[in-house]
Amino acid sequence: MAENRQSTVIITGASSGVGLYAAKALAERGWHVIMACRNQPKAHQAAQSLGMPLDSYTVMQIDLGNLDSVRQFVKDFRGTGKSLEALVCNAAIYMPLLKEPLRSPEGYELSMTTNHLGHFLLCNLMLEDLKKSPAPEKRLVILGTVTHNPDELGGKIPPRPDLGNLEGFEAGFKEPISMIDGKKFEPVKAYKDSKVCNVLTMRELHRRYHDKTGIVFSSLYPGCVADTPLFRNHYPLFQKLFPWFQKNITGGYVSQELAGERVADVVTKPEYSQSGAYWSWGNRQKKGRQSFVQKVSPQAQDEAKAKRMWDLSESLVGLVKVS
């Protein structure tokens, strides 16, 4: 009987950080977790180090910086015969010290491919699986960040995200183009731009598919996880000082474990069934603090930009030719 089937969630980038702790929290709530990761042995080891029972998770290969790998993952997942009740797009790379852009096999700038285009393709392909699930409610959650929003303190630090008029996407996004706005490569801005695209994607998924499918689409900023492996490519001094600063000066620090619990809440709890919402816990991260629906940045509210970004992204990932 369908009612007795165990719910399955896919979490990208679940071998460390927030994704790993979200996997643990969801496994503890009785879900089967597909840990979708680049490095399978590392993911197994990480799951075991947190004491996750072997039958509570399956590690599967995906490299979001390679669109063929995303397509292969979808085939592999379908081969398991599992139904899909939730998808969590968590994986991200942040390489602030790069002087020149790295490229995906398709020729696109790598952080935008990994953080946005790979997830965009995955969401579009997995919609079918979510729709087919017999569960009464399905959810698709995309991780956000305060740095996407210049209206928030954490988003005011330059360079600020700016998608321009999507000139880079319009031009095909390949060498010599590395930025969505077509301007000079800036690795920190590339990351922030990709996170704006994540929010635009969530809102556009909601606009296009929520009424038709009943799938709940949402994003969340689980708080400042200052010691996340996301910062592993930053200066060692930054990696030391940033957590200290967030714990002792701003009060914004959130542990990886608490952030993982918050992701699990947004996947499972009835109070997070509002589609199109961007959940936040504010800037002072006390454990008992209540979540609320945060206003997204002006760019992420731009519906015309969202539609155009969607069309151009479809073209770049090979889902459709843009007119």
Buried (B, 14 or more C-beta within 10 A) or exposed (E): EEEEBEBBBBBBBBBBBBBBBBBBBBBBBEBBBBBBBBBBEBBBEBBEEBEBEEEBBBBBBBBBBBBEBBBBBBEBBBEEEBBBBBBBBBBBBBBBEBEEBBBBEBEBBBBBBBBBBBBBBBBBBBBEBBBEBEBEEBBBBBBBBBBBBBEBEBBEEEEBBBBBEBBBBBEEBBEEBBBBBBBEBBBBBBBBBBBBBBBBBBBBBBBBBBEEBEBBBBBBBBBBBBBBBBBEBBEEEBBEEBBEBBBEEBEBBBBBBBBBBBBBBBBBEEEBEEBBBBBBBBBEBEEEBEBEEBEBBEBBEBEEBBBBBBBBBBBBBEBEEBE
